[in-house]
Amino acid sequence: MAAHLFLSALLALPLASPAAPLAPDTTAQAPASTADTPPWYRPRHLVLQTGGGLGMVAAGAGYSFWRNHADLDILVGYVPKKYAGSTLSLASAKFLYSPWVLPVGESGSCARSW
């Protein structure tokens, strides 16, 4: 009987002890600066081109580097057999470097909310 009382007292001991301080939250999210930065392999913009030197229709994805001063676009184009004698599939890479950006409009961009 004494063993049962001793065992039940040991099991009830954590319930009777004062509350321990909480451990720091380790599931918190990373700071906003790293959470807002997309991974390097995710395109920053999409490109659709008609006409030009890369076929009748060309589509691709673009990436930004060096604090948005450089862009690299990877495009794949297509020309139907009717216009080229044989079907053409073309691939291209386009690099753009902008050492400075000129603000347009009041808010510094050309985007407008309606």
N, C-alpha and C positions, 0 to 999 in steps of 0.2 A: 504494500500500500504506500509506503514511504517513497518507494522508487517511482510510482506513478505520480505522486505529488511533485517530486523533484523534477521529473520529466516535463510535466505540464507547466511548472514554474519556468523551466528553461525555454520552453516554446513560447510562453507569454512574455518573456523578458523584452524582446524587440518592440512589442506593442506598448510597454510601459515606459520605455526609455524616452528622454526628451528628443525632439526632432533634430536631426543632424542638419547642418547647413547644406544647401543644394550645391551640387557640382556645377561648374560653368557649362553653358550650353555649347556643346561641340557640334551640333547639327545646324548652326547658323550658316547662312549663305555667304558666299565670298563677297568682297566689296564690289560696289556697282561698277567700278572701272574695269575689272577683269570679267565681270559677268556680261557686260555690254559688248565686249570685243568678240566677234565671231571667230571660229577657228580659221586657220589659213586656207583650208581647202574649200570653204564655202564661198561661192561667187558673191561679189558685192552688187553686180548689176547684170542684166541680160541684154543681148544685142540682137536686133532684127534688121537686116539690110536688104533692100531690093535694088536690083540693077548694080551698076558699078563693076569693078574688075574681079569680083569674086562670085560670079554667076548671077542667075536671075533672082535667086533667093538665097540668103545666107543667114544663119542663126548661130548664136554662141553665148558664151559667158565671159564676164570680165572680173578682174581682180584688181584691188588697189594696194599700193605699197608706199613706203616712205612717207607716212602721215598724209596719205591721199594726194601726194604730189605726182605719183606715177600710176598709170593704169596699163594693164595687159589684158587684151581681149583675144580669145581663142574662137575662131569662126569656122564653120563648115558650110560650103556653098554647093549649089546644085544647078545644072543647066540641062533641060530636057533634050532628047535626041532631035526633036523637031527643029531646034534652033542652033545646034552645034554639029550636026552630022552624026555624032555618037553621044551617048549620055556622059556628062562630065560630073565628077564629084571632086570638089576642091577643098583644101584646108589652108588656113592662114592664121598667123599671129600678128596682132597689131599692138605696138607699144606707144604710149602717149606720156610725155613728161610736161608738167605744168609747174614752173618754179614759183609762181604766185597765183592767187585767185582774186579776181575783181568782184566785189560785192555788187549785186544787182537788186534794186528795190530798197524799200525801207528796212526790212528785217534782215538784209544781207543775203537773201536768196531769191530766186525767181518763183518759188512755190507760193501759191496763194490759196487760202482757205475760203470756201464759198459759204 
